[in-house]
């Protein structure tokens, strides 16, 4: 890894991809974070892949410059370590959520976290993209999204999803959203 990235309007999924090609999202990174924490945490590789979930803009910085600033042990170091803690919380919560909560609860959590990083309530994404992030079949996402649409919480058509009632997502989400949001 030669660079770190700071998304400003893009959202990037950190995925773990198995040898068989199956993937699962470990975390999402938007305007609250960065890609490349392994560079200042002592490594220069990562077992995860980064895939753009929502197109947008960001900044790229040479990894050596970030490492130099980190090593000064000032404000930047404190911010990067705090972000690393928040990212670890997000990853831990995602693992627990994926194991113990329904696909519909997970979808509500995921949509809320995505909305928190975007300036609008409309998302451009397919059920296939979400299914790959969750590590489930597309049909599972279609069923969960259909339930939310029938309840009037969202409206979707091929590749587009609009949130009509954020409070409906909040009530449908498990406690994992609140834990990640707080941290």
Secondary structure, DSSP 4 states (H G I P E B T S, - for coil): --EEEEESS-EEEEEEE-TTS-EEEEEEE-TT--B-GGGTTT-S--S-EEEEEE---EEEEEHHHHHHHHHTTSHHHHHHHHHHHHHHHHHHHHHHHHHHS-HHHHHHHHHHHHHTTSSSSEEE--HHHHHHHHTS-HHHHHHHHHHHHHTTSEEEETTEEEES-HHHHHHHS-HHHHHHHH-
